[in-house]
Amino acid sequence: MEKYIKTIGSILFLLIILTSCNNDWLDETSSTQISSDEQFKTEEGFKDALIGVYIGMTSPNLYSRDMTYNIVDLLSQQYVALPNLAQYNEVQKFEYRTTKSTNQIDALWIKSYNVIANINLALEYIDRNKNVLNAIDYSIIKGELLALRVFIHLDIMRLYGYGNLAERENLKSKYTIPYVTKFGKDLTTQLSYIETFNLMENDLNEALQLLEEDPVFATNKPANYYLEVNRNGFYNNREQRMNYYAAKALQARLFQWQGKYEQAAIAAQTVINNSFTSLINPASYPIESDPILYPEILFSLDVEGFADIVNRFLTADDSGTNYDALYYTQTQMNEIFEASNVNIGLTDIRYNTLLDTQTKGLVSLKLLQDGNDYLNQMPLMKLTEMYYIVAEYNLDVNPVIAVQYLNTVREHRGILETIPETVTIEELEKELMKEYRKEFLSEGQLFFFYKRTGTSKILGLSDTFELNDDIYVLPYPDNELEFGNR
């Protein structure tokens, strides 16, 4: 993919100056139409368009910063409180509509819908100009685009929509974020959660069917099956794109967000049993040179120049000038990783290897771009999430299985003490939450776990502070409300 990114240069032809999904942001001029018509006359044009979508996702306002280790992790209150001079201190305090924070929160929405517009433009042409593509190219490119449309919409919903839907079925009939499937300036009608989930599921089902042509899924193919379509390596490193098993993992995540736990577990189990990923062996794997644990990644983004974006956030020295440094206290990490138990915390690679003690506090080493074997990678979906999904489904169905799945991850993190099979369901729920806290530092998933499960009291806040919809549901940009969105 890196080779392809370098050939694109300014091909972010799709990154037109868009500011929202539902107002007159798009001036459909004849020159724009001509540009698109020319772009999609060739196979290379479609491939460039797809890579342009991934580049759009690497925007600092999206997955190379704010949608992962910065804003979304700040909302989960993992980091030490930022000083007043920090860029994101007001977001961390859930002050979403100050002069400073409004632009930061709105950018998540605006940039996400920018990328969705790019996806929809490519999808508009892929059937119209299907004849310029090899059948394999058509299936994989369209499959990736459809799954990416779901991926980004779901994250917008996880931020700007309601959580804990499994316990609040009445909310599913309310309006949620617009699910945009067409490129153009016409308003997209808001639908209910149920209707929107149906659209997502339909897109994913089609994507999965198309991605059966994916090299990571396809079986019993002739040795030269991908020789022509992959002549320039376009389908190498599938873990850095929305591959079949990443789409299946996304399906599990989507089902779980709805409260369809059994269907989520089935999808997750498919990924565990069949995907190209596997849990690392902590006793022999070179963790220091691969802190993101690359063999476990289902989907990551290749972020050009990631060091320039991320490294300053992971520098917690005593210079006093890096106000945006994201770090943890030793006391907090000792509590999260249960360091008082030598068979749990002290043997856990996430505690003893993936944290660095700096002057101000502890910093996660996962994303620090400092000579690692897999540079420029931002993990978005990992195999461990699938284990947790199966475990969560079995909390009530078969707690012994839930224990086994949690213990499997713990074992592959170096933890020596197992969770006993006699544990109560309440204790098992706590163990699951502990795992989310330990596993997803710097990845932006803990906030979504809290929100999905309706957790009202979290580490990092006083016992008297309770999270509710006012905190969990980010406000729509003002111009969306002006145009009638609810």
Secondary structure, 3 states (H helix, E strand, C coil): CHHHHHHHCCCHHHCCCCCCCCCCCCCCCHHHHHHHHHHCCCHHHHHHHHHHHHHHHCCCCCCCCCCCCCHHHHHCCCCCCCCCCCCCHHHHCCCCCCHHHHHHHHHHHHHHHHHHHHHHHHHHHHHHCHHHCCHHHHHHHHHHHHHHHHHHHHHHHHHHCCCCCCCCHHHHHCECCCCCCCCCCCCCCCCEHHHHHHHHHHHHHHHHHHHHHCCCCCCCCCCCCCCCCCCCCCCCCHHHCCCHHHHHHHHHHHHHHHCCHHHHHHHHHHHHHHCCCCCCCCCCCCHHHCCCCHHHEEEEEECCCHHHHHHHHHCCCCCCCCCCCCCECHHHHHHHCCCCCCCCCCCCHHHHCCEEECCCCEEECCCCCCCCCCCCEEEEEEHHHHHHHHHHHHHHHCHHHHHHHHHHHHHCCCCCCCCCCCCCHHHHHHHHHHHHHHHCCCCCCHHHHHHHHCCCCCCCCCCCCCCCHHHHCCCCCHHHHHCCCC
